[in-house]
Amino acid sequence: MQDTLYKTKRKVVHVVQHLSLGGLENLTLDLLDFSQPSYEVIIISLEGNKRQAILNWPRLKKFSNQIIFLDKPLGISFRILIDLNKIFFYLKPDIVHTHHIGPLLYAGLAAHLLNIRVKIHTEHDVWHLDNYKHRQIQKYLLKICKPILVTNSNKAKKTLIEKFSYPNIITIKNGIDCKKFQPASKILARKKMGFPENKILIGSSGRLEKIKGHDLIIRAIPLLPKNIHLVIAGQGTQYKNLNNLVHKLNLNKQVTFTGLLNNMPCFYQSLDLFCLPSYLEGYPLSPLEAQACGIPCAISNVGSSKETLCPNNGQLIEANNILEITKVLKKMLNNPININPRNFILKNNNIRTIVKQYESLAWRA
């Protein structure tokens, strides 16, 4: 019986550019974590090394034996292509699943050279295709490697069709663990987090990088009522600049940076509203997580963000517009809609359903 089970197992190798905390990387780990027993899943990161990656992102420790790092240098590296050929030859994967253009370049070509039959490529955003060089490279790679092409939103699918005229593009939405992210007592959550219990809490999360637009929500706070407190979860290169901005605007008592959190459900559960003011996005996970916890969201109308919002109480914000952020947040606070957005997430973004869709896709190939 055990021999039969072993023979029917399918080996899947996901290839990502790096394994640092982000939406794409979280989703890839979820595809590993929630895979069926009939699948053996490995993740290869082109960049970085295991020790440093685990230090920066403790969630990786659980998967230490299933992640491989190639320490890719900057620029084009033929060594990486050779390394992947060796790894694929040794592992003999049934499925190679690439995420974004860099992994498609190296792992897609390696899988093609070794005649690996099932190749899946997921595009998590499409704004890089505005670059002519990137677009031509990807067009060539899709023609040579012929992967099953998946994207995570209807908007991105439309763009891919326009750019490449690629046949049978499939949409599989991003997903999150709805058993982990669920509603709970706001009062208890605030006590656990050490957040003010008598304030209106607006939260934002994500990498502290320019692209995420945290500076916009900070600049909006002085235009909002004084009983509002902003909590920002995450770490990144912009922390110092953002903290300086808080001091400059005399918002020390109204803005809290939490750093990297191990208990994000509790963070969301403590909020009244969640705001993601990004300049650019693909299909972000944080609004899914917040809404799964029952928290309404206001997010920038960029990328495929619109598709992540519950249509009953979510609100879109014009990108890079502080006054618009202020207007939308005031409207949501003054006219709350008593509809739980969790049902929308359960229907469209449950990671267990998403994993089954990917696995079904692989079996059909």
HELIX and SHEET records of a PDB file:
HELIX    1   1 GLN A    2  THR A    8  1                                   7    
HELIX    2   2 GLY A   23  ASP A   33  1                                  11    
HELIX    3   3 LYS A   50  ASN A   56  1                                   7    
HELIX    4   4 PRO A   58  GLN A   66  5                                   9    
HELIX    5   5 PHE A   78  LEU A   91  1                                  14    
HELIX    6   6 ILE A  101  PRO A  103  1                                   3    
HELIX    7   7 LEU A  104  GLY A  108  3                                   5    
HELIX    8   8 LEU A  109  LEU A  113  1                                   5    
HELIX    9   9 TRP A  127  ASP A  130  5                                   4    
HELIX   10  10 TYR A  132  CYS A  145  1                                  14    
HELIX   11  11 ASN A  154  PHE A  164  1                                  11    
HELIX   12  12 LYS A  186  MET A  193  1                                   8    
HELIX   13  13 LYS A  210  LYS A  212  5                                   3    
HELIX   14  14 HIS A  214  ALA A  220  1                                   7    
HELIX   15  15 ILE A  221  LEU A  223  5                                   3    
HELIX   16  16 TYR A  239  LYS A  248  1                                  10    
HELIX   17  17 MET A  264  GLN A  269  1                                   6    
HELIX   18  18 SER A  286  ALA A  292  1                                   7    
HELIX   19  19 SER A  305  THR A  308  5                                   4    
HELIX   20  20 ILE A  322  ASN A  334  1                                  13    
HELIX   21  21 ARG A  342  ASN A  348  1                                   7    
HELIX   22  22 ILE A  351  ARG A  364  1                                  14    
SHEET    1   A 7 ILE A  67  PHE A  69  0                                        
SHEET    2   A 7 TYR A  39  SER A  45  1                                        
SHEET    3   A 7 ARG A  10  VAL A  16  1                                        
SHEET    4   A 7 ILE A  95  HIS A  99  1                                        
SHEET    5   A 7 VAL A 118  GLU A 123  1                                        
SHEET    6   A 7 ILE A 148  THR A 151  1                                        
SHEET    7   A 7 ILE A 170  THR A 171  1                                        
SHEET    1   B 6 VAL A 255  GLY A 259  0                                        
SHEET    2   B 6 ILE A 228  ALA A 233  1                                        
SHEET    3   B 6 ILE A 200  SER A 205  1                                        
SHEET    4   B 6 LEU A 273  LEU A 276  1                                        
SHEET    5   B 6 CYS A 297  SER A 300  1                                        
SHEET    6   B 6 GLN A 315  ILE A 317  1                                        
END                                                                             
